Amino acid sequence: MAERKQHAKILRTQPTMQSVPEEGVPSSQGNCSFPDMQLMKQDLQDLLFAFRSGKIKAFGDDNVIQKMENIRSKQGKLARLHFGLDSQIDYNDAEDSPANQKQRQENMSTLLENLEDLSSTIKSLNTSATTSGKSN
């Protein structure tokens, strides 16, 4: 009990850092009146209610999260495809046989097709984000 009193006394006597408050931003030094705090609290509660009721959305109307998950899935599939195709190549072959060269060309074409698909998906996400950002 005596330790708590001593700790509280130390905290009260230590100097605090004074900061210059930005205009319109309440400081922690008590310069904000109680009605201002009540108004801020009400505004935050209204914002929370609007968000939960669906009146406002965090990412717009076009379900950006689902598109981002789709992109992540395509990235994973492309990586797995790359490693899978790479395992088909015989790197122990001293001479680069025509069959090996043909396999590499086919693998490269497959990877590029998948990469183009991924790239177009990313571009569509970027385009929709830019469009929805301008409309808000």
Secondary structure as a PSIPRED ss2 file (coil, helix, strand):
# PSIPRED VFORMAT (PSIPRED V4.0)

   1 M C   1.000  0.000  0.000
   2 A H   0.000  1.000  0.000
   3 E H   0.000  1.000  0.000
   4 R H   0.000  1.000  0.000
   5 K H   0.000  1.000  0.000
   6 Q H   0.000  1.000  0.000
   7 H H   0.000  1.000  0.000
   8 A H   0.000  1.000  0.000
   9 K H   0.000  1.000  0.000
  10 I H   0.000  1.000  0.000
  11 L H   0.000  1.000  0.000
  12 R H   0.000  1.000  0.000
  13 T H   0.000  1.000  0.000
  14 Q C   1.000  0.000  0.000
  15 P C   1.000  0.000  0.000
  16 T C   1.000  0.000  0.000
  17 M C   1.000  0.000  0.000
  18 Q C   1.000  0.000  0.000
  19 S C   1.000  0.000  0.000
  20 V C   1.000  0.000  0.000
  21 P C   1.000  0.000  0.000
  22 E C   1.000  0.000  0.000
  23 E C   1.000  0.000  0.000
  24 G C   1.000  0.000  0.000
  25 V C   1.000  0.000  0.000
  26 P C   1.000  0.000  0.000
  27 S C   1.000  0.000  0.000
  28 S C   1.000  0.000  0.000
  29 Q C   1.000  0.000  0.000
  30 G C   1.000  0.000  0.000
  31 N C   1.000  0.000  0.000
  32 C C   1.000  0.000  0.000
  33 S C   1.000  0.000  0.000
  34 F H   0.000  1.000  0.000
  35 P H   0.000  1.000  0.000
  36 D H   0.000  1.000  0.000
  37 M H   0.000  1.000  0.000
  38 Q H   0.000  1.000  0.000
  39 L H   0.000  1.000  0.000
  40 M H   0.000  1.000  0.000
  41 K H   0.000  1.000  0.000
  42 Q H   0.000  1.000  0.000
  43 D H   0.000  1.000  0.000
  44 L H   0.000  1.000  0.000
  45 Q H   0.000  1.000  0.000
  46 D H   0.000  1.000  0.000
  47 L H   0.000  1.000  0.000
  48 L H   0.000  1.000  0.000
  49 F H   0.000  1.000  0.000
  50 A H   0.000  1.000  0.000
  51 F H   0.000  1.000  0.000
  52 R H   0.000  1.000  0.000
  53 S H   0.000  1.000  0.000
  54 G C   1.000  0.000  0.000
  55 K C   1.000  0.000  0.000
  56 I C   1.000  0.000  0.000
  57 K C   1.000  0.000  0.000
  58 A C   1.000  0.000  0.000
  59 F C   1.000  0.000  0.000
  60 G C   1.000  0.000  0.000
  61 D C   1.000  0.000  0.000
  62 D C   1.000  0.000  0.000
  63 N C   1.000  0.000  0.000
  64 V H   0.000  1.000  0.000
  65 I H   0.000  1.000  0.000
  66 Q H   0.000  1.000  0.000
  67 K H   0.000  1.000  0.000
  68 M H   0.000  1.000  0.000
  69 E H   0.000  1.000  0.000
  70 N H   0.000  1.000  0.000
  71 I H   0.000  1.000  0.000
  72 R H   0.000  1.000  0.000
  73 S H   0.000  1.000  0.000
  74 K H   0.000  1.000  0.000
  75 Q H   0.000  1.000  0.000
  76 G H   0.000  1.000  0.000
  77 K H   0.000  1.000  0.000
  78 L H   0.000  1.000  0.000
  79 A H   0.000  1.000  0.000
  80 R H   0.000  1.000  0.000
  81 L H   0.000  1.000  0.000
  82 H H   0.000  1.000  0.000
  83 F H   0.000  1.000  0.000
  84 G H   0.000  1.000  0.000
  85 L H   0.000  1.000  0.000
  86 D H   0.000  1.000  0.000
  87 S C   1.000  0.000  0.000
  88 Q C   1.000  0.000  0.000
  89 I C   1.000  0.000  0.000
  90 D C   1.000  0.000  0.000
  91 Y C   1.000  0.000  0.000
  92 N C   1.000  0.000  0.000
  93 D C   1.000  0.000  0.000
  94 A C   1.000  0.000  0.000
  95 E C   1.000  0.000  0.000
  96 D C   1.000  0.000  0.000
  97 S C   1.000  0.000  0.000
  98 P H   0.000  1.000  0.000
  99 A H   0.000  1.000  0.000
 100 N H   0.000  1.000  0.000
 101 Q H   0.000  1.000  0.000
 102 K H   0.000  1.000  0.000
 103 Q H   0.000  1.000  0.000
 104 R H   0.000  1.000  0.000
 105 Q H   0.000  1.000  0.000
 106 E H   0.000  1.000  0.000
 107 N H   0.000  1.000  0.000
 108 M H   0.000  1.000  0.000
 109 S H   0.000  1.000  0.000
 110 T H   0.000  1.000  0.000
 111 L H   0.000  1.000  0.000
 112 L H   0.000  1.000  0.000
 113 E H   0.000  1.000  0.000
 114 N H   0.000  1.000  0.000
 115 L H   0.000  1.000  0.000
 116 E H   0.000  1.000  0.000
 117 D H   0.000  1.000  0.000
 118 L H   0.000  1.000  0.000
 119 S H   0.000  1.000  0.000
 120 S H   0.000  1.000  0.000
 121 T H   0.000  1.000  0.000
 122 I H   0.000  1.000  0.000
 123 K H   0.000  1.000  0.000
 124 S H   0.000  1.000  0.000
 125 L H   0.000  1.000  0.000
 126 N H   0.000  1.000  0.000
 127 T H   0.000  1.000  0.000
 128 S H   0.000  1.000  0.000
 129 A H   0.000  1.000  0.000
 130 T H   0.000  1.000  0.000
 131 T H   0.000  1.000  0.000
 132 S H   0.000  1.000  0.000
 133 G H   0.000  1.000  0.000
 134 K H   0.000  1.000  0.000
 135 S H   0.000  1.000  0.000
 136 N C   1.000  0.000  0.000
